Amino acid sequence: MGHHPTKTTSEMELLPPEIEQYLERHTSPEPEALRQLRRATHLHALRPQMLSGPVQGAFLTLLARLLQPLRVLEIGTYTGYSAICLAQAMPEGSLLYTIDVNEELQALARQHIAAAGLDGRIRLLLGPAAEWIPQLDETFDLVFIDADKAQYGRYYDLVFDKVRPGGYIVADNVLWYGKVADERAQDADTKAIRAFNEQVQADGRVENVMLSIRDGLMVARKR
Ligand SMILES: C[S@@+](CC[C@H](N)C(=O)[O-])C[C@H]1O[C@@H](n2cnc3c(N)ncnc32)[C@H](O)[C@@H]1O
């Protein structure tokens, strides 16, 4: 990770910047609504590196295009970037629920979701995810976990029975800037992500693959 000596660990990309840029230049261009949301996020929100970004965003869009999910649950809306990426490729009559504790960011998300013409497809839920999940009376085709890292394992357990057989659980930041594979990293978030990765890997109820897209995506299919 020596290619960003001036950046803090939390800002580091796993790949050298020229490779990240190359990936971006060889991925379908970011739709205008998402480009504007990315710009607004950088202007108005703290920690804009939390947003999925154009390559991971295009992958989420592709995933929704492939799976055609009718019900999606996202844990961690932030400014709505990944929600829009998924929802724009979901079929007629589908719904994406997205949960976040941050009211201020939700307002920004709401504005951009409306601008993308997706307000009928996306439901914004305000409050702690662990409180919302048990209240959702739906069967999900896809769950995207992307909120507080300490609770990834808990979210996985809470959503598991609500995912249909053949449905997917996708979790972001499973490489945690590479810290999961660095024995010296013993902070709480790194330990929590490691434990989550072990939990999925040991779970015979799923078929899983860890992808090195951006900060790492765990993709698990419920058998
Ligand atoms: C990495 S960001 C989500 C990024 C977004 N999915 C995207 O790709 O554009 C994580 C979000 O989780 C939210 N969050 C943190 N703790 C939470 C909790 N207990 N319940 C729900 N959301 C939470 C934060 O407010 C933050 O907006």
The ligand as a MOL file (V3000), in Angstrom:
LIG
                    3D

  0  0  0     0  0            999 V3000
M  V30 BEGIN CTAB
M  V30 COUNTS 27 29 0 0 0
M  V30 BEGIN ATOM
M  V30 1 C -20.5700 3.4100 3.3240 0
M  V30 2 S -21.9910 4.3980 3.6060 0 CHG=1
M  V30 3 C -23.1580 3.7530 2.4540 0
M  V30 4 C -22.7650 4.0630 1.0230 0
M  V30 5 C -23.8090 3.7700 -0.0240 0
M  V30 6 N -24.3220 2.4060 0.0650 0
M  V30 7 C -23.2180 3.9740 -1.3910 0
M  V30 8 O -22.5660 3.0640 -1.9170 0
M  V30 9 O -23.3510 5.0760 -1.9440 0 CHG=-1
M  V30 10 C -22.5420 3.8100 5.1710 0
M  V30 11 C -23.8270 4.4380 5.7040 0
M  V30 12 O -24.2820 3.6450 6.8070 0
M  V30 13 C -24.9840 4.4830 7.6980 0
M  V30 14 N -25.1070 3.8320 9.0050 0
M  V30 15 C -24.1930 3.7530 9.9980 0
M  V30 16 N -24.6700 3.0780 11.0400 0
M  V30 17 C -25.9400 2.7010 10.7100 0
M  V30 18 C -26.9750 1.9600 11.3840 0
M  V30 19 N -26.7770 1.4770 12.6020 0
M  V30 20 N -28.1320 1.7710 10.7420 0
M  V30 21 C -28.3350 2.2540 9.4960 0
M  V30 22 N -27.4020 2.9610 8.8150 0
M  V30 23 C -26.2260 3.1870 9.4160 0
M  V30 24 C -24.1520 5.7680 7.7050 0
M  V30 25 O -24.9500 6.8740 8.1310 0
M  V30 26 C -23.6790 5.8570 6.2420 0
M  V30 27 O -24.4930 6.7490 5.5010 0
M  V30 END ATOM
M  V30 BEGIN BOND
M  V30 1 1 1 2
M  V30 2 1 2 3
M  V30 3 1 2 10
M  V30 4 1 3 4
M  V30 5 1 4 5
M  V30 6 1 5 6
M  V30 7 1 5 7
M  V30 8 2 7 8
M  V30 9 1 7 9
M  V30 10 1 10 11
M  V30 11 1 11 12
M  V30 12 1 11 26
M  V30 13 1 12 13
M  V30 14 1 13 14
M  V30 15 1 13 24
M  V30 16 1 14 15
M  V30 17 1 14 23
M  V30 18 2 15 16
M  V30 19 1 16 17
M  V30 20 1 17 18
M  V30 21 2 17 23
M  V30 22 1 18 19
M  V30 23 2 18 20
M  V30 24 1 20 21
M  V30 25 2 21 22
M  V30 26 1 22 23
M  V30 27 1 24 25
M  V30 28 1 24 26
M  V30 29 1 26 27
M  V30 END BOND
M  V30 END CTAB
M  END
